[in-house]
């Protein structure tokens, strides 16, 4: 595995009086250069690592042509360490 620096924006949020750091899942997906569809990739990661919505990740909705879509997600920075070694080849 290459020792490339990950340049992904980190956002800090407070949840239950605890500060946590998040990264954009789509940015991570693009950095990993996954060949899978994003929706399949993120769903698999959420199930595989037992991410809990509104605790481990937040859905970020976009409105496209008046329809709300679930295009992106935010994952806790701490948990991205579980994803990167297994997905980045």
N, C-alpha and C positions, 0 to 999 in steps of 0.2 A: 504494500500500500504506500502511495506517495505521501509525503508530509506537506501537502499543500495547505496554505492558510485559508480558512473559510471566512469569506467576507459577507456575512449576512447580518442585517440590522437586528439588534436585540432590543426588545421593549420590556419595560418593567411595569408590573401591575401588582396591586395589593389584593390578596384573596384571603378572607378570614384573618385579617390583621397580619398576614405574612406576605412579605415582598417576594415575588417570584419573577423570573425572567423568561421571556417568550421569544421565539423566532417564527417567522412566517414559513409555514409548511411548504408552500409552493416554491419559495426561494431555495429551501433546503433540497427539495425534489429536483429542481433545475440544476443545482450545484452537484448533486449526486449523478446527474445525467442518466437517470433511470429510463429504461426503454418501455416501461409500462405506462398505461394511461394514469394521469395524476389521481383521478377518482379511485381507481383500483388500488394504486400504491398507498394512498393515505388511509383508505378503509382497512387494508391489510395491516398497516402499521398500528392503527388504533386498536384493532382486535388482538394482534400479536403481543403488544406491550401493555394491554389492559388500560389504555388511556381512558379517563373518565371526562366526559364533556363538562365544561364549566369549572373543572378543577385542573386537568392536565392539558386541555386544549379548549379553544373557543372557536366556534364556527364563525366565519366572516362571510357575510352575504353580500352579493352584488346584485344590482337590478339591471337586467338586460332586457330591453324592449318591454318594460313594464312587468317582467316576471322575475321574482326573487330566485336566485340560484345559490347553491352552496359551492362556491368556486374555490375558496381557500380555507385554511385553518391556521390557528396559531398553536404551536406546541411548546411546552415548557422546555426551556434551555437544558435543564438537567437531564431530561429524557432523550434529547437528541443524541446524546452520547451512546445510547443503546442502539440507535438506528444507524448511525454513520459507519461503525466498524463492520456491520453485517451487510450493509447495502453498497458501500463504496468499494469498488474493486478496481 
